Amino acid sequence: MGILTDVLKNMFKKPFTIDYPKKKSKISVHFRGKIHVDRKKCIGCYLCQMNCPTGAIVVNKKTKKAEVDLGLCILCSMCAEVCPVKCIYFTNEYENQVRAKNKLKPRKR
Amino acid sequence: MHKTCLFPIGPQHPSLKEPLFLKLYVDGTTVKDAVFDLGYAHRGVEEKLEGKQVDTALHAVQRTCGICSQCHTMAFLRTVEGFAEVEIPDRVALQRVIVAELERIHSHLLWAGVMMHELGLDTLFMYFMREREKILDVFDELTGNRVHHSSDLVGTSKRTFSEENLQFALSTLDSIKENLISYRKTVDSHDVIRDRCIGKGLITKKDAKTFGLVGPVARACNINNDVRVNSPYMGYKMLKLNSIMRTEGDAHARTLVRLDEVFESMNLVEQACNQIPKGSVVPKYPVKRIAQGYGVGASEAPRGENFHFVKVVNGKTARVKLRTPTLANLIMFPEAVKGADITDVPVIVMSLDPCISCMERVAVVKDGKSEVWTSHELFKGEKK
């Protein structure tokens, strides 16, 4: 009987799921999406490279700027936490899938 | 005299969520003997954790499990903050507890959904998953990530939970509470669930004590081994909690223990939200750099006691040993399915809540045959 009343209730409700590609779900302002490095601010201090658990963020020896391999990044925000000039931040982008591998900016390993 | 024959389940099978090779020796449809074969999901977690700074290792250790990442954080931080003598303020302690308890709710709801799916009740599976989704939204709001929260650092947290965040968490819990009460009633009274769970996978109290089982599996056999009660850590020192126990020791008791723990966790989140000192903020990072030391620590994961050993030399982790609760419970798997009907095996295995890939630590496969290596041989990397 409990399930029957629930079924009748749900018949007149909106669907719980959303029509995804057309409508997007609300996400929090604190959400950690795609990582972004402000290259103008970056001073090349190597702190982010030392603190990255996966080795995704590495300072380029020529340009002295931090670069992120998006395929390796686990969005733990450790680099943003240790950065002295706060040039690393997380955007709200959560659709990070790509069709070509080189869009993830992979490094030669 | 009947001859037993081998009935393999896995490593890849629709009823298994993770790779596990179940060799059942059956006579007719009765299981006479069972052997569990592992080594299909080895990821080398402990090797990855060596030679990292403590805060970095903390973020790597959380990635051990996708369901109970905060519990690994709690065990690791309890160990490190223990030997380095870092004192944490009340706010940080309670914030960690809020995330950990929300995680317990989400883990148990996920488990309950999958258990109902194994029993063939897909409507209940959908219902449980719907309520769990709301908890994930709370994680998004509180910590910034839905699955791997990464909300803590040694001695502090990444962000101060605002008053609105806590209100959002409490209102979400209120909104799902009524539904969960009705689902629990259904689980307790539904004929299909009762017939397929009561008396299945029976574990006696004596067996549970001898084999050293942990978590809800042991609590369903009337053993109080809740780490939060027996040796309270962090915010649990300030909160009142009861450990949920039952006496039956079968699959149905384990289901009810987990569902009751959901309500207990809701109660804890409520207490913690009310006790957080208003207007306080988390300390600035870094609180203290850790150079030397070693220690052990345990935390209560949704599946049971989670044990960590951490050794730090010259500011880098030299060794991190993790014992996840499934490793402690795994020894009981063959015993639990012995004598059962073959159709009950998925239900019994699911009721023990295995989390295989968190647990796998070593896999040696040579020419298609598995070998036993001693720790000394493993260290050297070659067999004599």
Interface residues (C-beta under 8 A of the other chain):
Chain A: G2 I3 F16 I27 S28 H30 F31 R32 M50 N51 C52 P53 T54 I74 L75 C76 S77 M78 E81 F90
Chain B: K52 Q53 D55 T56 A57 H59 A60 Q62 R63 T123 R130 D140 E141 L142 T143 G144 N145 H148 S150 L153 K158 R159 S182 K185 T186 Y285
